[in-house]
């Protein structure tokens, strides 16, 4: 037997949009039973976690969603949920303006740490998280994410994919909260190339997702988007800048799309403002060789399997259409 998941969550949104405490208790119990008795349907937990990021309901409604999800992950250690999902949600919610949500997020992060890593980093920040001043608990949120990224860099790619997925869906205020916890993980990334010279599958995911954010949001939050690329370029791996440059040039030649070139130039300007990007002009000049300036057929990148990641951007969909510049050997 099956049921209409969409209609069920619409009903939950209706319930959680109400101010009645009684209705919220009913909604929380319904959501808990739905998740507990349908462990084999991970999309249900995914929808519930999505509602913890989005403010389609009232702030009280978002608190109810998060209360159910966090209690489930705290109290049921064998519940099927990726580590990166609970880690990302806890770090994001530690920046919430509701002190009850911050406290629950800190508990979720502590339990997740103890369960997977046998550490308790969050205990050092509990006083700051409980503080009523936004500047204090926001700072704690950033420092916690920085500490976690340093301790567990192996989770960086999945964390970036998860955060960038929600970045495209949340409002501008939540976008800034995501950026606060995303930047430290980006600085842990070493972009790598495959044997054919293109980015590895994981590196392609990072570049595609950041490029999509640049296309969609650089006009609204330019400084923040610039900070993403600078964080990637300022990582401990000097080769990141070249991988980004190769990606932009190869994609520009493959797509022959003026809009892609325009955004690519914007990214290059961001990279040039970093220490690792200081020799970017020399790298660009290296492309101005006769053998590299002849028209050649560019092999398209192999797009990675989307099932490998929480989210990977489709650049063909996110890039606004513009006048294509078609080149041929006789032009």
PELIN-V865749 format. One record per backbone hydrogen bond with DSSP energy under -1.0 kcal/mol. NH is the residue of the N-H (numbers start at 0). CO is the residue of the C=O. Records with the same first field share a line. If there is no record, write none. Layout:
NH->CO ; CO
This chain:
4->2
7->3
8->4
9->5
10->6
11->7
12->8
13->9
14->10
15->11
16->12
17->14
23->19
24->20
25->21
26->22
27->23
28->24
29->25
30->26
31->27
32->28
33->29
34->30
35->31
36->32
40->37
43->40
45->41
46->42
47->43
48->44
49->45
50->46
52->49
53->49
61->57
62->58
63->59
64->60
65->61
66->62
67->63
68->64
69->65
70->66
71->67
72->68
73->69
74->70
75->71
78->75
85->81
86->82
87->83
88->84
89->85
90->86
91->87
92->88
93->89
94->91
95->92
101->97
102->98
103->99
104->100
105->101
106->102
107->103
108->104
109->105
110->106
111->107
112->108
113->109
114->110
115->111
116->112
117->112
122->119
123->120
124->121
128->124
129->125
136->132
137->133
138->134
139->135
140->136
141->137
142->138
143->139
144->140
145->141
146->142
147->143
148->144
149->145
150->146
151->147
154->151
155->152
158->154
159->155
160->156
161->157
162->158
163->159
164->160
165->161
166->162
167->163
168->165
169->165
174->170
175->171
176->172
177->173
178->174
179->175
180->176
181->177
182->178
185->181
186->182
187->184
188->185
193->197
196->193
199->191
203->199
204->200
205->201
206->202
207->203
208->204
209->205
210->206
211->207
212->208
213->209
214->210
215->211
216->212
217->213
219->216
220->216
224->220
225->221
226->222
227->223
228->224
229->225
230->226
231->227
232->228
233->229
239->236
242->238
243->239
244->240
245->241
246->242
247->243
248->244
249->245
250->246
251->247
252->248
253->249
254->250
255->251
260->256
261->257
262->258
263->259
264->260
265->261
266->262
267->263
268->264
269->265
270->266
271->267
273->270
277->274
279->276
282->278
283->279
284->280
285->281
286->283
287->284
288->286
291->288
292->288
307->304
308->305
316->313
317->313
318->314
324->255
330->327
